[in-house]
């Protein structure tokens, strides 16, 4: 394990008020996204969409890296250029989703365990050869009746740590993503309690398995009420509760915390990040973003699968990326017109 090299990549991921574009939607997820614009999810359509995103001129000013799906890392643009090469040309690091998705957890009726450890060392070696500098593994923790159980949280934390150690041994920076879902009717207190327990268990496993904290990135949820909760917290409360939880749980050796949007609106995800950086600095780690829907939604709707809309869609992507970069600098002033 070359910790110096890993740390250099991790630091670059959160440098310069930049964040990550999560473009690693699985085949099923991208189909659902394309359904919203009445576009059939073919290999060519997926390539065209991601090529449109990656060719947005100036994206590297705001985006340090892009998380890719296996298919995308191997794909070439229409002119034959590797999609990963398009990113590198803008000084953007290519990354790769390596988990196999959340499956039913044995011994639990409703909970999930993320799979994909089998054969992971070989896959990491191949992804490194294909140019990936970092990887992502997402664990799913749901709040509900009798959930989450300690068994579910600890089993997922163990898998996250095994994945992270394998990545570091293969020269790739792991993004550790324990996501407490914002689905459901739970209040912000329940989210805070579950997030704290999940993060504590995750870092306990990371340390037990010898993961170098300086060579990883944490991608957590924000502390926020469930979507169906009648009482939704304001921007400043979400920021305060999130930072308080992170301070309790995340060692200062971690270079950066890059939040997932988790189903928040584009505007809310940006405003929450801005409030954290504005109200609570200095913090021991950089606070940034690793957004999928909260960066892509406007661009996807504007594109609509039509070549004549590419420039307008790229403009929308750049606007969102610029707003989130401003939030990293605590300079977000609200939504652009």
C-alpha positions, -999 to +999 in steps of 0.1 A: +000+000+000+015+034-011-002+057+014+015+088+000+000+082-034-034+073-020-034+105+002-025+126-028-055+113-048-078+117-019-067+153-012-070+161-050-107+149-049-116+176-024-092+204-035-101+237-049-138+237-038-145+208-062-167+178-059-177+146-076-202+138-103-218+105-096-226+090-130-224+054-119-261+045-123-267+008-128-285-004-159-318-005-139-314+030-124-304+047-157-335+030-173-357+046-147-341+080-153-345+077-190-381+066-186-388+102-172-378+116-206-394+088-226-360+075-239-352+038-243-321+028-224-298+014-250-260+011-249-257+040-274-282+061-255-263+057-223-230+065-241-245+096-257-259+109-224-226+104-205-206+118-234-228+149-233-220+153-196-183+147-199-178+170-229-192+200-210-164+225-215-151+238-182-165+210-161-131+205-145-133+239-128-159+225-105-157+187-107-126+168-094-138+133-104-166+113-119-178+079-106-184+056-135-203+024-141-183-006-154-199-002-189-189+035-190-153+030-181-150+007-210-170+028-235-157+051-262-173+083-275-187+085-310-154+097-323-135+068-307-121+086-277-124+067-245-150+083-222-125+082-194-100+101-216-126+129-220-125+133-182-087+132-180-085+159-207-104+182-183-082+172-153-110+151-139-102+118-122-121+087-134-136+066-106-155+033-106-185+018-088-175-017-077-203-030-055-228-055-068-258-038-053-279-043-022-294-077-018-315-093+009-296-097+042-297-134+053-315-136+086-334-104+082-368-099+067-364-064+052-328-053+054-301-052+028-264-062+025-243-049-003-226-077-022-196-077-046-165-088-026-160-120-045-132-115-070-129-078-060-090-078-059-088-089-095-114-064-106-096-036-087-064-045-105-082-043-139-099-010-131-066+005-121-052-006-155-082+010-172-074+043-154-096+044-123-081+064-095-108+058-069-138+035-063-172+035-046-191+010-025-226+019-011-242+003+019-279+009+024-293+014+059-331+019+062-350+033+092-383+017+099-402-006+122-374-024+141-348-012+116-320-009+114-308-038+135-272-038+149-267-069+128-275-051+096-253-021+104-223-042+115-225-066+086-225-037+061-198-019+080-176-050+078-182-053+040-173-016+036-141-021+054-131-052+035-138-033+002-118-003+014-087-024+023-089-043-010-090-009-029-060+005-010-040-027-015-047-022-053-036+014-053-072+029-056-088+053-031-120+039-016-151+061-012-168+046+018-206+052+015-228+041+044-261+057+034-289+061+059-319+064+036-342+094+038-371+073+027-398+069+053-415+090+080-388+091+106-378+124+122-344+141+122-336+127+157-340+092+144-317+100+115-291+115+138-291+085+161-289+060+133-263+079+114-241+082+145-243+045+152-236+036+115-206+059+113-191+046+146-195+010+135-180+018+101-149+035+115-145+007+140-144-018+112-121+004+091-096+006+119-099-032+127-091-040+091-061-017+088-076+008+064-055+040+062-079+068+069-056+093+051-062+074+019-100+073+018-130+095+013-163+093+033-195+097+015-223+099+041-259+110+041-268+143+057-288+142+090-323+149+077-359+139+084-375+112+062-393+124+031-427+114+047-421+131+080-446+159+086-419+180+103-390+189+081-360+207+095-348+240+081-315+244+062-295+256+093-308+228+115-299+201+090-264+217+087-260+219+125-272+183+132-250+169+104-218+186+115-224+177+151-228+140+141-197+141+119-176+157+147-186+129+170-178+101+146-153+110+119-115+110+127-096+141+116-072+119+095-099+115+068-091+141+041-127+148+029-164+142+034-183+142+001-220+141+008-245+121-012-277+140-021-299+110-013-330+122-030-329+158-019-338+185-045-309+201-063-315+234-044-317+218-009-286+196-014-266+228-024-281+249+004-274+224+031-237+220+020-233+258+019-247+262+054-223+236+068-193+254+053-205+288+062-215+282+098-190+257+111-156+263+098-129+255+106-135+217+104-109+189+104-119+177+070-131+193+037-168+192+032-178+187-004-203+169-026-207+137-046-240+142-062-259+122-088-295+134-093-287+167-076-262+175-104-279+157-133-316+162-131-319+195-148-293+185-175-312+152-182-345+169-186-330+196-208-313+171-230-343+148-234-323+125-256-320+150-285-287+161-301-299+196-306-303+200-268-267+190-259-254+226-255-283+237-233-280+205-212-243+210-207-250+246-196-274+233-170-249+208-157-222+235-154-246+258-136-253+232-110-217+222-106-207+259-102-234+264-075-222+234-056-186+245-059-197+279-045-213+260-016-179+243-008-165+278-005-195+290+016-203+315-012-236+300-025-261+329-029-292+310-039-304+295-072-293+310-105-321+323-127 
